[in-house]
Amino acid sequence: MTRLATNGAARRTPSLAPLSAPRSLTHEVVERLRSDIMNGKLPPGSRLPTEQEMIASLGVSRTVVREAVAALRAEGLVATRQGVGAFVADRANRMFRIETMDAKSINEVLEVMELRTGIEIEAAGLAAERATPESIQKIVEAYESIQAAMTRGESGIDEDFSFHCAIAEATGNPKFLHFLNYLGNFIIPRQTINLTSVASQRTAYLRTFQTEHGAILNAIKCKAVTQARAAMRQHLLNSRKRYSKLAGEKQR
C-alpha cells in the first residue's frame, strides 16, 4: 500500500496477507480494509492498493475488489478519484457507522428497519408539506416503476429504494436523502430473502406493500401531512412483520 506524503513522495505501507476464511470474499476484503483504516494502518489521505495489487495479494477477483471498494465508499470510509484510485476519506474515524454488510441476522435487519421508521415517518410528513409538483412526479414515476417491475416478475428492489429516496428528496432537506443513500438499498429487507422459495406468497406480498406505497403516495399528493406519516408508519411496521415471518420460514 502507498501513502502520498506532503512532498509528493509515496510511502509503502504493509501489504495484505492472502485470505483464508470461507466467508464471502467481498465481506472479507471489506473487513480487512476497514480494519486497516480504523486502526490507522491506512490513515486519512492514504491510497488503497490498486486493483491489481489487491487481486495479487488477496487472491480474489477484480469483481470482488470493486464490490469491496464500493461498499467502503458507501460507508464513507473511502473516496475514489477517477483515474487515480481510492483514498481513505478524511472522516474515516467518525463514530457513527452502520456496517450493512454485517447485517445478516434477522435481528440486525430489524434494527435497521426500526431506525428507518423514525426517519422515514418524518420524511413522509415533510414531503406532504413541502413537495413540489416536480418532486411529486418523481415519487409517482418511482411508484410506477415498482409496478412495472412486478409485472415483469421481478422483485423491484431497486425501484422500491428509488421510491423511498424520491420521498426523502421531496422533503427539501438533503440530509434525509443522504441518510438513505448511506444505507443503500439494504433498507429494502426482502433482498435478504429469496422470495422464489416462498412463491405461493410472492404475489400477495408484492401487492400488499405496493398498496401501502400507494397510500403513502396519495397522502403526499393530497398534502395530507398526518395521513402521510401514518401511512409510512403502517408500511414500515407491516414490513417488519412480513420480514420476520418470511425470514422465520426460511430458517425452518
ABEGO torsion letter per residue (X at the ends): XBBBBAAGBBBBBBBBBBBABABBAAAAAAAAAAAAAAAGABBBGBBBBBAAAAAAAAGBBAAAAAAAAAAAAAAGABBBBBGAEBBBBAAAABABBBBAAABABAAAAAAAAAAAAAAAAAAAAAAAAABBAAAAAAAAAAAAAAAAAAAAGBAGAAAAAAAAAAAAAAAGBAAAAAAAAAAEAAABAAAABBAAABAAAAAAAAAAAAAAAAAAAAAAAAGBAAAAAAAAAAAAAAAAAAAAAAAAAAAX
